[in-house]
Amino acid sequence: MLRPIGVLRGASSARLRQRLDRALADNTDVVVDLGSVPSVDSTGLGVMIHATKTARTHCRSLTFAAPSARVKAMIERTRLQSVVTLSSSVEAAMERIR
């Protein structure tokens, strides 16, 4: 499980992308706990899309869990909920990959 902290933009998005790429290359199903991410910009959304495509290529499960209301609204406003897998809680996301 990955737990980014703070706003996902620029450099923080690049760090998350590297961590996701490593986890997915290790053939691991991944849950990203967004509970400590108050907001996300277009770069962060791009990382989410890239990671989702990478996960699908490797036949892995990737779930973004516990997004704040603001992050969830941004995902819905950009219609990415049809692209990325969201879960309302970390516990529910972990159940999906067991």
GUDREN-196315 format. One record per residue: residue in one letter; x, y, z of N, C-alpha, C in turn; residue number from 1. Coordinates in nm, 4 decimals. Example, Ala and Ser with C-alpha at 12.3 -4.5 7.8 and 13.67 -1.06 7.14 Angstrom:
R  code      n.xx      n.yy      n.zz     ca.xx     ca.yy     ca.zz      c.xx      c.yy      c.zz  pos
R     A    1.3190   -0.5690    0.7800    1.2300   -0.4500    0.7800    1.3200   -0.3300    0.7800    1
R     S    1.2850   -0.2250    0.7080    1.3670   -0.1060    0.7140    1.2900    0.0030    0.7870    2
//
This chain:
R  code      n.xx      n.yy      n.zz     ca.xx     ca.yy     ca.zz      c.xx      c.yy      c.zz  pos
R     M    0.0843   -0.1164    0.0000    0.0000    0.0000    0.0000    0.0896    0.1237    0.0000    1
R     L    0.0484    0.2214   -0.0786    0.1196    0.3488   -0.0847    0.0332    0.4548   -0.0182    2
R     R    0.0986    0.5454    0.0579    0.0260    0.6512    0.1288    0.0910    0.7864    0.1018    3
R     P    0.0604    0.8482   -0.0108    0.1151    0.9820   -0.0344    0.0558    1.0804    0.0663    4
R     I    0.1340    1.1810    0.1015    0.0895    1.2822    0.1969    0.1082    1.4191    0.1338    5
R     G    0.0041    1.5003    0.1390    0.0104    1.6353    0.0849   -0.0505    1.6435   -0.0540    6
R     V   -0.0465    1.7623   -0.1079   -0.1032    1.7890   -0.2398   -0.0249    1.7118   -0.3457    7
R     L   -0.0964    1.6466   -0.4368   -0.0315    1.5755   -0.5478   -0.0187    1.6711   -0.6654    8
R     R    0.1029    1.7208   -0.6827    0.1332    1.8099   -0.7943    0.2827    1.8044   -0.8195    9
R     G    0.3219    1.8400   -0.9376    0.4638    1.8511   -0.9707    0.5516    1.7406   -0.9170   10
R     A    0.6475    1.7798   -0.8305    0.7476    1.6859   -0.7785    0.6852    1.5731   -0.6981   11
R     S    0.5823    1.6030   -0.6200    0.5198    1.4961   -0.5406    0.4510    1.3948   -0.6317   12
R     S    0.3961    1.4412   -0.7423    0.3352    1.3495   -0.8389    0.4413    1.2619   -0.9040   13
R     A    0.5567    1.3212   -0.9335    0.6662    1.2442   -0.9944    0.7148    1.1354   -0.8994   14
R     R    0.7243    1.1674   -0.7697    0.7665    1.0665   -0.6716    0.6645    0.9535   -0.6629   15
R     L    0.5359    0.9890   -0.6627    0.4325    0.8854   -0.6573    0.4388    0.7987   -0.7820   16
R     R    0.4602    0.8600   -0.8967    0.4689    0.7823   -1.0211    0.5829    0.6807   -1.0134   17
R     Q    0.6979    0.7222   -0.9632    0.8111    0.6300   -0.9494    0.7765    0.5146   -0.8562   18
R     R    0.7144    0.5453   -0.7444    0.6773    0.4409   -0.6481    0.5750    0.3450   -0.7085   19
R     L    0.4777    0.3992   -0.7813    0.3770    0.3146   -0.8458    0.4403    0.2275   -0.9536   20
R     D    0.5275    0.2862   -1.0337    0.5944    0.2088   -1.1391    0.6726    0.0920   -1.0793   21
R     R    0.7450    0.1170   -0.9694    0.8215    0.0100   -0.9042    0.7290   -0.0985   -0.8504   22
R     A    0.6235   -0.0574   -0.7822    0.5308   -0.1554   -0.7234    0.4655   -0.2404   -0.8316   23
R     L    0.4219   -0.1775   -0.9388    0.3545   -0.2513   -1.0456    0.4522   -0.3391   -1.1234   24
R     A    0.5773   -0.2951   -1.1365    0.6783   -0.3771   -1.2039    0.7110   -0.5020   -1.1225   25
R     D    0.6908   -0.4935   -0.9919    0.7135   -0.6090   -0.9040    0.5946   -0.7042   -0.9041   26
R     N    0.5021   -0.6836   -0.9977    0.3825   -0.7678   -1.0076    0.3025   -0.7699   -0.8778   27
R     T    0.2823   -0.6527   -0.8232    0.2090   -0.6370   -0.6986    0.0772   -0.5651   -0.7248   28
R     D   -0.0301   -0.6132   -0.6631   -0.1545   -0.5370   -0.6633   -0.1344   -0.4208   -0.5668   29
R     V   -0.1860   -0.3042   -0.6025   -0.1545   -0.1835   -0.5260   -0.2810   -0.1104   -0.4838   30
R     V   -0.2785   -0.0649   -0.3585   -0.3794    0.0267   -0.3068   -0.3064    0.1566   -0.2740   31
R     V   -0.3615    0.2682   -0.3214   -0.3063    0.3992   -0.2899   -0.4048    0.4682   -0.1964   32
R     D   -0.3620    0.4901   -0.0727   -0.4447    0.5558    0.0283   -0.4352    0.7063    0.0071   33
R     L   -0.5423    0.7659   -0.0436   -0.5447    0.9094   -0.0707   -0.5983    0.9903    0.0470   34
R     G   -0.6149    0.9277    0.1610   -0.6728    0.9938    0.2769   -0.5967    1.1157    0.3258   35
R     S   -0.4667    1.1234    0.2987   -0.3849    1.2376    0.3417   -0.3503    1.3299    0.2257   36
R     V   -0.4268    1.3195    0.1181   -0.4057    1.4045    0.0002   -0.5235    1.5017   -0.0088   37
R     P   -0.5018    1.6287    0.0276   -0.6129    1.7236    0.0275   -0.6578    1.7677   -0.1116   38
R     S   -0.5652    1.7652   -0.2080   -0.6024    1.8036   -0.3444   -0.5020    1.7458   -0.4435   39
R     V   -0.5436    1.7476   -0.5692   -0.4614    1.6924   -0.6764   -0.4755    1.7831   -0.7980   40
R     D   -0.3642    1.8087   -0.8673   -0.3721    1.8901   -0.9884   -0.3680    1.7999   -1.1115   41
R     S   -0.3583    1.8609   -1.2276   -0.3625    1.7830   -1.3517   -0.2447    1.6862   -1.3622   42
R     T   -0.1305    1.7228   -1.3070   -0.0159    1.6319   -1.3085   -0.0454    1.5083   -1.2251   43
R     G   -0.1044    1.5283   -1.1084   -0.1419    1.4160   -1.0230   -0.2443    1.3262   -1.0891   44
R     L   -0.3420    1.3873   -1.1558   -0.4423    1.3079   -1.2282   -0.3755    1.2279   -1.3398   45
R     G   -0.2782    1.2898   -1.4061   -0.2048    1.2196   -1.5112   -0.1306    1.0983   -1.4578   46
R     V   -0.0754    1.1101   -1.3382   -0.0071    0.9966   -1.2749   -0.1071    0.8851   -1.2476   47
R     M   -0.2252    0.9209   -1.2016   -0.3280    0.8204   -1.1747   -0.3660    0.7460   -1.3025   48
R     I   -0.3804    0.8187   -1.4120   -0.4149    0.7571   -1.5405   -0.3009    0.6670   -1.5876   49
R     H   -0.1778    0.7190   -1.5841   -0.0608    0.6406   -1.6263   -0.0509    0.5110   -1.5464   50
R     A   -0.0647    0.5220   -1.4149   -0.0521    0.4037   -1.3291   -0.1627    0.3028   -1.3572   51
R     T   -0.2827    0.3520   -1.3836   -0.3944    0.2622   -1.4152   -0.3660    0.1856   -1.5441   52
R     K   -0.3150    0.2553   -1.6443   -0.2808    0.1886   -1.7704   -0.1688    0.0869   -1.7501   53
R     T   -0.0693    0.1240   -1.6702    0.0411    0.0323   -1.6412   -0.0099   -0.0915   -1.5696   54
R     A   -0.0967   -0.0718   -1.4718   -0.1529   -0.1854   -1.3972   -0.2275   -0.2793   -1.4912   55
R     R   -0.3059   -0.2235   -1.5795   -0.3820   -0.3071   -1.6733   -0.2887   -0.3836   -1.7663   56
R     T   -0.1820   -0.3190   -1.8108   -0.0845   -0.3848   -1.8977   -0.0223   -0.5054   -1.8281   57
R     H    0.0022   -0.4923   -1.6975    0.0643   -0.5997   -1.6192   -0.0387   -0.6906   -1.5524   58
R     C   -0.1667   -0.6730   -1.5873   -0.2751   -0.7528   -1.5273   -0.2740   -0.7436   -1.3749   59
R     R   -0.2526   -0.6236   -1.3244   -0.2506   -0.5983   -1.1813   -0.3724   -0.5155   -1.1422   60
R     S   -0.4033   -0.5190   -1.0142   -0.5120   -0.4394   -0.9590   -0.4534   -0.3125   -0.8971   61
R     L   -0.5127   -0.1984   -0.9281   -0.4721   -0.0702   -0.8705   -0.5978    0.0025   -0.8268   62
R     T   -0.6052    0.0340   -0.6984   -0.7214    0.1030   -0.6438   -0.6760    0.2256   -0.5673   63
R     F   -0.7429    0.3369   -0.5919   -0.7196    0.4606   -0.5181   -0.8275    0.4684   -0.4115   64
R     A   -0.7846    0.4692   -0.2852   -0.8781    0.4555   -0.1740   -0.8879    0.5823   -0.0896   65
R     A   -1.0047    0.5992   -0.0300   -1.0316    0.7038    0.0690   -0.9998    0.8452    0.0211   66
R     P   -1.0412    0.8808   -0.1017   -1.0130    1.0173   -0.1467   -1.0942    1.1186   -0.0662   67
R     S   -1.0347    1.2348   -0.0422   -1.1083    1.3428    0.0238   -1.2208    1.3880   -0.0686   68
R     A   -1.3139    1.4622   -0.0142   -1.4252    1.5124   -0.0957   -1.3725    1.5958   -0.2122   69
R     R   -1.2689    1.6739   -0.1865   -1.2128    1.7598   -0.2914   -1.1472    1.6777   -0.4025   70
R     V   -1.0712    1.5765   -0.3638   -1.0052    1.4909   -0.4634   -1.1096    1.4129   -0.5422   71
R     K   -1.2074    1.3584   -0.4726   -1.3136    1.2834   -0.5410   -1.3896    1.3730   -0.6386   72
R     A   -1.4165    1.4968   -0.5980   -1.4863    1.5909   -0.6865   -1.4036    1.6196   -0.8115   73
R     M   -1.2719    1.6329   -0.7952   -1.1848    1.6580   -0.9107   -1.1863    1.5380   -1.0051   74
R     I   -1.1814    1.4185   -0.9498   -1.1857    1.2973   -1.0321   -1.3180    1.2896   -1.1069   75
R     E   -1.4267    1.3195   -1.0392   -1.5585    1.3149   -1.1033   -1.5752    1.4267   -1.2055   76
R     R   -1.5232    1.5457   -1.1743   -1.5353    1.6591   -1.2665   -1.4629    1.6300   -1.3981   77
R     T   -1.3530    1.5568   -1.3893   -1.2762    1.5224   -1.5096   -1.3183    1.3871   -1.5671   78
R     R   -1.4194    1.3275   -1.5068   -1.4773    1.1997   -1.5501   -1.3791    1.0830   -1.5470   79
R     L   -1.2843    1.0917   -1.4587   -1.1851    0.9847   -1.4483   -1.2342    0.8655   -1.3682   80
R     Q   -1.3482    0.8781   -1.3026   -1.4012    0.7636   -1.2276   -1.4338    0.6480   -1.3212   81
R     S   -1.4449    0.6748   -1.4506   -1.4667    0.5666   -1.5470   -1.3337    0.5042   -1.5917   82
R     V   -1.2223    0.5653   -1.5510   -1.0898    0.5168   -1.5895   -1.0186    0.4518   -1.4711   83
R     V   -1.0165    0.5219   -1.3579   -0.9463    0.4718   -1.2393   -1.0446    0.4009   -1.1465   84
R     T   -0.9915    0.3106   -1.0658   -1.0742    0.2400   -0.9684   -1.0645    0.3119   -0.8350   85
R     L   -1.1807    0.3520   -0.7829   -1.1880    0.4210   -0.6547   -1.2554    0.3327   -0.5516   86
R     S   -1.2159    0.3512   -0.4280   -1.2797    0.2834   -0.3162   -1.2994    0.3863   -0.2057   87
R     S   -1.4119    0.3777   -0.1375   -1.4400    0.4758   -0.0324   -1.3504    0.4582    0.0893   88
R     S   -1.2936    0.3397    0.1071   -1.2073    0.3160    0.2233   -1.0899    0.2255    0.1863   89
R     V   -0.9863    0.2347    0.2668   -0.8700    0.1482    0.2475   -0.9094    0.0032    0.2714   90
R     E   -0.9905   -0.0194    0.3732   -1.0321   -0.1558    0.4063   -1.1037   -0.2221    0.2887   91
R     A   -1.1957   -0.1496    0.2267   -1.2683   -0.2043    0.1116   -1.1732   -0.2304   -0.0049   92
R     A   -1.0778   -0.1417   -0.0244   -0.9803   -0.1599   -0.1327   -0.8939   -0.2830   -0.1082   93
R     M   -0.8532   -0.3028    0.0165   -0.7709   -0.4196    0.0494   -0.8492   -0.5490    0.0287   94
R     E   -0.9769   -0.5472    0.0575   -1.0612   -0.6654    0.0353   -1.0656   -0.7027   -0.1129   95
R     R   -1.0639   -0.6021   -0.1989   -1.0712   -0.6268   -0.3436   -0.9511   -0.7046   -0.3947   96
R     I   -0.8356   -0.6859   -0.3304   -0.7147   -0.7497   -0.3830   -0.6811   -0.8799   -0.3118   97
R     R   -0.7593   -0.9179   -0.2142   -0.7332   -1.0448   -0.1431   -0.7888   -1.1612   -0.2186   98
//
